[in-house]
């Protein structure tokens, strides 16, 4: 077996290409992981990682190489480096969830289910990734661990709360990563960093071993630089899990074989109304670019999306603040100030508001189900603008000055609210700052989303660019 890396650009290659090279003997897993660790060290100012597990990663890579040498099946992601948002349990590490308070917790005694499933497929865990404290934010400007920088412009944010997860993939440090999405925390950083980010159907993937923020909203999912990687990783992560009572018992669906089937028979529409205003012109142009590539002219109105966003705020604040209530009373000084203030506001929301928000949630879900009787996919913006500057508290969108942090989730929150599967796909722009477009489907229709994304990728309409 050779460790020659000249024929494989590991900074640009996707996970399937890397695994194919490792399994064929073109390159060793140890060489792949060593190169990833070198890139992480070289690009450390991006501040993607809270922990780098160099020794463990090299030891795991050697085990993969030994398995291949012995003629054993090493797994479909053999030798592929990956990293996870620092709210997934990693055996032997303390799960920080972006906080100072969690440093006092004992190390995890077992891996989160999704981490274990990637390891079982031969992937090599190289570390834990930076995030907004307790996943409450869209910027990953963490007062405890610093801001994560956008690889396309290091003066700009990576988005959040899974900012480290997105920046690590967009920066060429790892080809795949895991994040979580409550109100847009996978899709927002995927958009701002110019990669793919999948928020699956609520409950489709196990959250066991993930530090939750808002139980009735939280999703977990992958980031990648190609549609086939997203599909392959999603396939591996599916499956019932007794450790997560929310995780569906629905049989896994193999999406990777379906991605090249095209979009014949799929009814696709553009979201108008709420989703067609409040954004910069280039954002709406990106949506139109995707729609034209898919041959879409039909429009659909998602009713009361602005109220869905408001109700999402209420439920998120209530559930999140309840989870952290004891520490908010006893040690408020140990929270990130921005997180603390939002949690404290959540403690003062009347219970009647929470109940009404949940009632509206049911009504809104019923309306979406009606829409998906007439269409299969909906196209909408992911973020209203490109990545703002680090520290930028306000921004001007569509001629109006608005607060940066909450308004990055303008178009993502109304969809998390009812647990729909959504993929953010990257549109590259001449100025070098990417944007994302959401492809939305009815529950459990991830394969249809991936079919449309694969066609867009084959056409060159979408493309992830490593910086």
C-alpha positions in Angstrom: 0.0 0.0 0.0 1.3 3.5 -0.8 0.8 6.7 1.1 1.4 8.9 -2.0 -1.0 11.8 -1.8 0.0 13.4 -5.2 -3.0 12.0 -7.1 -5.6 12.9 -4.4 -6.2 16.5 -3.4 -7.4 15.9 0.2 -8.3 19.5 0.8 -10.8 19.4 -2.1 -11.7 15.7 -2.4 -15.1 14.5 -1.1 -15.5 11.7 1.4 -16.4 9.0 -1.1 -13.3 9.8 -3.2 -11.1 9.6 -0.1 -12.7 6.3 1.0 -12.4 4.8 -2.5 -8.7 5.7 -2.5 -8.1 4.2 1.0 -9.9 1.0 0.2 -8.2 0.5 -3.1 -4.7 1.0 -1.6 -4.0 4.3 -3.4 -3.4 6.0 -0.1 -3.3 4.9 3.6 -5.8 6.1 6.1 -2.9 7.2 8.3 -1.6 9.4 5.5 -5.1 10.9 5.0 -5.6 11.7 8.7 -2.1 13.0 9.1 -2.7 15.4 6.2 -6.0 16.5 7.8 -4.3 17.2 11.1 -1.7 19.3 9.3 -4.4 21.4 7.6 -6.2 21.9 10.9 -2.9 23.1 12.5 -2.2 25.4 9.5 -5.7 26.9 9.5 -6.1 27.1 13.3 -6.9 30.8 13.2 -10.3 29.9 11.7 -11.1 28.6 15.2 -13.2 25.7 14.1 -12.1 23.3 16.8 -12.5 23.2 20.5 -10.7 19.9 20.8 -8.4 18.2 18.3 -7.9 14.5 18.9 -4.7 13.9 17.0 -3.4 10.8 18.8 -6.7 9.0 18.9 -7.3 9.8 15.2 -3.9 8.5 14.1 -4.5 5.3 16.2 -7.9 4.8 14.6 -6.5 5.3 11.1 -3.8 2.7 11.7 -6.5 0.3 12.7 -8.3 0.9 9.4 -5.0 0.3 7.5 -4.5 -2.9 9.4 -8.0 -4.1 8.7 -7.5 -3.5 4.9 -4.1 -5.3 5.0 -5.8 -8.3 6.7 -8.4 -8.4 3.9 -11.2 -7.2 6.2 -14.0 -4.9 5.2 -13.0 -1.4 6.6 -16.3 0.3 6.1 -17.8 2.5 3.3 -16.1 5.6 4.8 -12.8 4.0 5.5 -10.2 6.6 6.4 -12.4 9.6 6.0 -11.7 12.3 8.6 -14.7 13.9 10.2 -15.5 16.2 13.2 -18.6 17.0 15.2 -20.2 19.9 16.8 -19.2 20.0 20.5 -22.6 19.0 21.7 -22.2 15.4 20.5 -20.8 13.1 23.2 -17.4 11.8 22.4 -16.2 9.0 24.7 -13.5 10.3 27.0 -14.2 14.0 26.3 -16.4 16.4 28.3 -19.2 17.6 26.1 -18.9 21.4 26.3 -21.9 22.5 24.2 -20.1 25.8 23.7 -20.3 26.6 27.4 -18.1 27.3 30.4 -20.4 25.6 32.8 -20.2 22.2 31.1 -16.5 22.1 31.7 -17.3 20.8 35.2 -19.1 17.8 33.8 -17.5 14.3 33.7 -16.2 13.0 30.3 -18.7 11.1 28.2 -18.7 7.4 28.8 -19.8 6.5 25.3 -20.1 8.1 21.8 -23.3 9.8 20.6 -25.2 7.4 18.4 -24.4 9.3 15.2 -20.7 9.5 16.1 -20.6 5.8 16.7 -22.3 5.0 13.4 -19.8 7.0 11.4 -16.9 5.3 13.3 -18.5 1.9 12.5 -18.4 2.9 8.8 -14.6 3.4 9.1 -14.6 7.2 9.4 -12.0 8.8 11.6 -13.0 11.3 14.3 -10.5 14.1 14.5 -12.1 16.5 17.0 -15.0 18.6 18.4 -16.1 21.8 16.8 -16.9 25.3 18.0 -20.5 26.6 18.3 -22.8 29.2 19.9 -23.2 28.5 23.6 -25.9 25.8 24.1 -26.7 26.1 20.4 -28.6 29.4 20.9 -27.4 31.6 18.1 -26.7 32.1 14.4 -23.2 33.5 14.5 -20.7 31.3 16.5 -19.2 34.3 18.2 -18.6 32.5 21.5 -17.4 34.5 24.5 -15.7 31.4 26.0 -14.0 29.9 22.9 -13.9 32.8 20.5 -15.5 33.4 17.1 -15.2 31.0 14.2 -14.2 32.7 11.0 -15.7 32.3 7.6 -13.1 30.6 5.2 -14.3 32.8 2.3 -13.5 36.0 4.3 -11.9 35.6 7.7 -13.3 38.9 8.8 -16.8 37.5 8.5 -18.9 35.1 10.6 -19.3 31.4 9.7 -22.9 31.5 10.9 -24.3 29.3 13.7 -24.9 27.7 15.8 -23.0 25.0 14.0 -20.4 27.5 12.7 -17.4 25.3 13.5 -19.0 22.4 11.6 -19.6 24.4 8.5 -16.3 26.3 8.5 -14.3 23.1 8.9 -15.8 21.6 5.8 -15.7 24.8 3.8 -12.1 25.4 4.9 -10.9 22.0 3.6 -10.1 20.6 7.1 -12.5 17.7 6.9 -14.8 16.6 4.1 -17.8 15.9 6.4 -19.1 17.0 9.8 -22.1 16.8 12.0 -24.2 19.7 13.4 -27.6 20.4 14.9 -30.4 22.5 13.8 -33.1 24.0 16.0 -34.1 27.1 14.1 -31.6 27.0 11.3 -28.3 26.1 12.9 -27.2 23.7 10.1 -28.7 25.7 7.2 -27.5 29.2 8.2 -23.8 28.3 8.4 -24.1 26.1 5.3 -25.4 29.1 3.4 -22.8 31.5 4.7 -19.9 29.1 4.2 -21.0 27.9 0.8 -21.5 24.1 1.4 -24.4 21.7 1.7 -26.2 21.2 5.0 -29.0 18.8 5.6 -31.7 19.2 8.3 -33.6 15.9 8.0 -37.1 15.3 9.1 -37.6 15.8 12.8 -36.9 12.4 14.5 -35.3 10.9 11.4 -31.9 10.7 13.0 -31.1 9.8 16.5 -30.2 12.6 18.9 -29.0 10.2 21.6 -25.8 11.6 23.1 -26.4 15.1 21.8 -26.8 17.9 24.3 -30.3 19.3 23.5 -31.4 22.9 23.3 -35.1 22.7 22.5 -36.4 19.1 22.6 -39.4 19.6 20.4 -37.3 21.4 17.7 -33.9 19.9 17.7 -32.6 18.0 14.6 -29.2 16.6 13.9 -27.6 16.2 10.5 -24.5 16.4 8.2 -22.5 19.0 6.3 -20.6 18.1 3.2 -19.2 19.4 -0.1 -21.0 17.1 -2.5 -24.5 15.7 -2.8 -23.3 12.2 -2.9 -21.5 12.7 0.4 -24.6 14.1 2.0 -26.6 11.2 0.7 -24.0 8.6 1.7 -23.7 10.0 5.2 -27.4 10.4 5.7 -27.9 6.7 4.7 -25.4 5.6 7.3 -26.9 7.7 10.1 -30.5 6.5 9.7 -32.0 3.8 11.9 -34.1 3.5 15.0 -32.5 4.1 18.4 -33.9 3.1 21.7 -31.8 5.7 23.4 -33.8 8.5 21.6 -37.5 8.2 22.1 -38.1 10.8 19.4 -36.2 8.8 16.8 -38.6 7.3 14.3 -38.9 3.5 13.8 -39.4 4.2 10.1 -37.2 1.8 8.1 -34.0 3.5 6.7 -34.2 4.6 3.1 -31.1 4.3 0.9 -30.9 7.7 -0.8 -27.5 7.5 -2.5 -28.7 5.1 -5.3 -31.5 7.5 -6.1 -29.7 10.8 -6.5 -29.1 10.4 -10.2 -32.7 9.7 -11.1 -33.4 13.3 -12.1 -36.5 15.2 -11.2 -39.1 13.8 -13.7 -42.4 13.5 -11.9 -41.4 15.9 -9.1 -43.7 18.9 -8.7 -41.5 21.9 -7.7 -42.6 25.4 -6.7 -40.9 28.7 -5.5 -42.1 30.0 -2.1 -43.5 33.5 -2.6 -44.9 36.0 -0.1 -42.9 36.0 3.1 -40.0 34.1 1.5 -39.8 36.6 -1.4 -39.2 39.8 0.6 -36.9 41.0 3.3 -33.8 39.8 1.5 -30.9 41.4 -0.5 -31.4 41.3 -4.3 -28.6 38.7 -4.7 -30.4 36.3 -2.3 -33.6 36.4 -4.4 -31.5 36.1 -7.6 -29.9 32.9 -6.2 -33.4 31.4 -5.6 -34.4 32.4 -9.2 -31.2 30.8 -10.5 -32.1 27.5 -8.8 -35.7 27.7 -10.0 -34.7 28.3 -13.6 -32.2 25.4 -13.5 -35.0 23.1 -12.3 -37.5 24.4 -14.8 -39.7 25.8 -12.1 -42.3 28.6 -12.7 -45.0 27.6 -10.2 -45.3 29.6 -7.0 -46.7 28.6 -3.7 -47.7 30.6 -0.6 -46.8 29.3 2.8 -49.4 31.0 5.0 -48.6 32.8 8.2 -44.9 32.1 8.0 -44.2 35.3 10.0 -46.4 33.9 12.8 -44.6 30.6 12.6 -41.3 32.4 13.2 -42.8 34.3 16.2 -44.2 31.1 17.6 -40.8 29.4 17.1 -39.2 32.1 19.2 -41.6 31.6 22.0 -41.3 27.8 22.1 -37.5 27.9 21.7 -37.1 30.5 24.5 -39.4 28.7 26.9 -37.9 25.2 26.4 -34.3 26.4 26.4 -34.6 28.6 29.5 -36.4 25.8 31.4 -33.5 23.4 30.7 -31.0 25.9 32.1 -33.2 27.5 34.8 -31.2 26.3 37.8 -27.9 27.6 36.5 -29.5 30.9 35.4 -30.5 31.4 39.1 -27.3 30.2 40.7 -24.5 31.3 38.3 -25.7 33.7 35.6 -22.2 35.2 35.3 -20.9 31.9 33.8 -23.1 32.1 30.7 -22.2 33.9 27.5 -23.9 37.2 28.1 -25.9 37.0 24.8 -27.1 33.5 25.6 -27.9 34.4 29.2 -30.0 37.4 28.3 -32.1 35.4 25.8 -32.6 32.6 28.3 -33.6 35.0 31.0 -36.2 36.6 28.7 -37.5 33.1 28.0 -38.1 32.6 31.7 -40.6 35.5 31.7 -42.8 34.4 28.8 -46.3 33.6 30.1 -47.3 30.0 30.0 -50.4 30.9 28.0 -48.1 32.2 25.2 -46.3 28.8 25.0 -49.6 27.0 24.9 -51.0 29.2 22.1 -47.7 28.8 20.2 -48.1 25.1 20.3 -51.7 25.3 19.1 -50.7 27.5 16.2 -47.9 25.0 15.5 -50.5 22.3 14.8 -52.6 24.6 12.6 -49.5 25.6 10.6 -48.4 21.9 10.2 -51.8 21.1 8.8 -51.5 23.9 6.2 -48.1 22.6 5.1 -49.5 19.2 4.7 -52.1 20.6 2.4 -49.5 22.4 0.3 -47.5 19.1 -0.1 -50.6 17.5 -1.5 -50.0 19.8 -4.6 -46.2 20.1 -4.7 -43.3 17.8 -3.8 -40.5 20.4 -3.4 -40.4 24.1 -2.5 -37.4 26.4 -3.2 -36.7 29.3 -0.9 -33.8 31.4 0.4 -31.7 30.1 3.2 -30.3 33.4 4.6 -31.3 36.9 3.7 -27.8 38.0 2.9 -24.1 36.9 2.7 -22.1 36.5 5.9 -22.0 39.7 8.0 -18.7 40.9 9.6 -17.7 39.4 12.9 -19.0 41.7 15.7 -21.6 43.3 13.4 -24.6 43.9 15.6 -26.9 45.4 12.9 -27.1 45.0 9.2 -29.2 46.6 6.4 -31.4 44.2 4.6 -33.7 45.3 1.8 -33.2 48.9 2.9 -34.1 48.4 6.5 -31.7 48.2 9.5 -32.2 45.1 11.5 -30.4 43.1 14.3 -27.9 40.7 12.8 -28.2 37.7 15.1 -32.0 37.0 15.0 -32.5 37.9 11.4 -30.1 35.4 9.9 -32.8 32.8 10.7 -35.6 34.7 8.9 -36.3 32.0 6.4 -35.2 28.9 8.3 -37.3 29.2 11.5 -40.7 28.7 9.8 -39.5 25.3 8.5 -37.9 23.9 11.6 -41.1 24.8 13.4 -42.8 21.8 11.9 -39.9 19.5 11.4 -39.7 19.5 7.6 -36.6 18.0 5.8 -34.6 20.8 4.2 -31.2 20.9 2.3 -29.3 24.2 1.9 -27.4 24.1 -1.3 -24.6 26.6 -2.2 -24.6 29.3 -4.8 -21.2 30.8 -5.5 -21.1 34.5 -6.4 -18.6 36.6 -8.3 -17.6 38.5 -5.1 -16.5 35.2 -3.5 -19.2 35.3 -0.8 -21.6 32.4 -1.1 -25.3 32.1 -0.5 -27.6 29.2 0.2 -31.0 28.1 -1.3 -33.3 25.8 0.7 -34.9 22.8 -1.0 -37.9 21.8 1.2 -40.0 18.7 1.1 -42.7 16.9 3.1 -41.6 14.7 6.0 -39.5 11.7 5.1 -38.9 12.9 1.5 -35.2 13.5 1.8 -34.6 11.4 -1.4 -36.6 13.8 -3.5 -34.6 16.8 -2.2 -31.3 15.0 -2.9 -32.5 14.1 -6.5 -33.0 17.8 -7.2 -29.7 18.8 -5.6 -27.8 16.2 -7.6 -29.3 17.6 -10.8 -28.3 21.1 -9.8 -24.8 20.0 -9.0 -24.4 18.1 -12.3 -25.5 21.2 -14.1 -23.0 23.4 -12.3 -25.8 25.5 -10.8 -24.6 24.7 -7.2 -21.1 24.0 -6.1 -19.2 24.0 -2.9 -15.9 25.8 -3.0 -13.1 25.0 -0.5 -11.2 28.1 0.6 
